[in-house]
Amino acid sequence: MFIKKINKKYDAKADIYGSSLYKQLKGVVYFKNWKKGVLVTAEVDGLPNTKKLCDGNVFGFHIHDGDSCSGNKEDEFANSGMHYNPKNCLHPFHAGDLPPLFENDGYAYMSFYTNRFTIAEIIGKTIVIHSNPDDFTSQPSGNSGRKIACGVIKNN
């Protein structure tokens, strides 16, 4: 993967894997302390995709407050919890609200900088990819649909 080359010195990492409906989905998210915030870099492959011209899938992407990617029949990642929101902000101002992932032939890459959380605060939390884009309006979680992939954030 491309980001392994540029993020050799990361402070935390989450290996992402898809649900039983999306077994081909896998990825990694790196977290690096940088200046007065955190540099987050995600690379995901095997996302559901469309081959239509001027079309593509956009996926909700969030840190959740749970500590496990386990679940039940209705929600394979039920124990991933809700959006990470330690200050009880309205959506989309939760600390765990992240920019969406834009799929390109099943692949997505994104890097962004944030000061909404520290790495120490998110260790052991989950990071989730949802089936729909976050609408950045609906409460409490942006109507982003089913959880299709999950990973637990761990120290390097």
N, C-alpha and C positions, 0 to 999 in steps of 0.2 A: 504494500500500500504506500501511496505517495507520502502521507503525513508521517510515517515512521522515519523518513529521511530528515524531515525538518523539525520534528519534535522529539529528538532523542532524549532531551533533558526535560521531561515533564514531571509535575508534582503529584498528579492523580490521573486515573484512567478508568474508563468503563468499557468493557467489552459488551457489545450489543448483540443480541440474538433474537430472531423472529419467533412468533407464535407458531403453533402447529399448522396454521393456514399459510404461513410465510416462512417455511423452514429454510429457504434459500437466502433469507435476509440476514446479513451480518455486518458488523461495523465496529468502530472504535471511536471513542471520544476522549480527547486529551485535555487536561486542565493544567495551566501553567501560571504560577504567580508572575505577574509582570507589572512593573510600575506600581500604581495604586489600585490594581484590580486583578482580574483573572482573564487570561487568554484562553478561549475555548475553541478547540478545533475538532471537527467531526468529519468522518469519512464513512459512508454507508454504501453497501452494494446489495443488490437483490431486491430493491424496492419494487413494489408493483408499478408497472409503467404502461404507458400508452404510446402507440406509434403514430398517432394522428398529428398532422401538421398543425401548428399553433395550439397545441394542447400539451398537457403534461400534468403530472400529479404534484401536489404540494401537501406536505405532511406537518401536522402539529408536532412540536418538539419541546419537551418540558423536563425539568427536574421535579421529581415527586418526593414526598416526605416519608415514604415507606422504606423498608430495609431489605426487601426481598422481591424477586421476580417470580414468585410462586403465586398460585391462585386456585381457581376452581373451573368447573365446566363453562360457566357463563362468562368468566373473565380470567383468562390464563395468568394475568398479571395483577390480580386483585390486591395482592399484598404490596404492590408498588406504592399504594396510597394515593393521596390527592396532590395537587400542585404544592410544591414547597413554598410556604407563605408564612415565615416566622413573624412578620410584622402586621399580619392580618390586613393586607392591602386588597383593594378591589382588583379584579382581573382587568387589564393585562399587566398590572404592576406587581404581581407576585415575584418574589426573588427567583422562582423557578421558571418563569415565563421566558422562553428562548425564541429567537427568530425561527421561522419555519424552514424545513428542508425542501428544496426544489429538486425534484427527480429529473435526471437526464439519462434516458435509456437504462433506468434501474439504478443509477448511481447518483450520489449526492456528496458534495464536499462543501464545507462551510467553516469559516474561522471568524470569530468576533471577539470583542473585548467588552467586559462588563465589570461593574463594581456593585452589583446587586447582592453578591454573596462572596464569602471567602472560601478557599478550598477546605479549610478546617471545618467549616459549617456544613459542607455537603458530603464529607466522607461517610460512607455507609448508606447514603440516600440512593434512590434509583433515578435513572434517566429513561424516558419513555418516548417512543415514536408512535403517533396516532394516525389513524387512517385518513383523516380529513385535515384541511388547514384550520388553524386557529382563527376564529373571526375577530379576535381581539376586543370583543364586546360582550358576548353572552357570559352571564355569571353562573356558576363560579369558575368555569374552565374553558370558555371559548368555543363550546360546541365542536370540539375537535375529533369526536368519534371514538371508535374502538381502539384499544391499545394493541398495536401489531408487533411491537418489539420493545425489549427492555434490557437494561444492564445495571449493575450495581457499581457505584463509584468507589474506587479503592485507592489508597495511598500507593505511590510508586515504591 
